[in-house]
Amino acid sequence: MPSRKVKKKETIKNTDVFNDKKSSPRTAKIVLFVFGIGPLLLMSLFLSSRGFFSPPG
């Protein structure tokens, strides 16, 4: 029987792939504004243009 050489498995580091996609606090604030506060502002503008906030009379 011939002796077998044990091959070491190469480990691939995935940290380089994810380094480019880190979110900074600035982008987190922009996303929060666009998806959080933005729709609330649009709803309030729409309702105020329809007279929702004006007293009946």
Protein Blocks (a to p, Z undefined) as FASTA:
>chain_A
ZZddddddddddfklmmmmmpccfklmmmmmmmmmmmmmmmmmmmmmmnommpccZZ
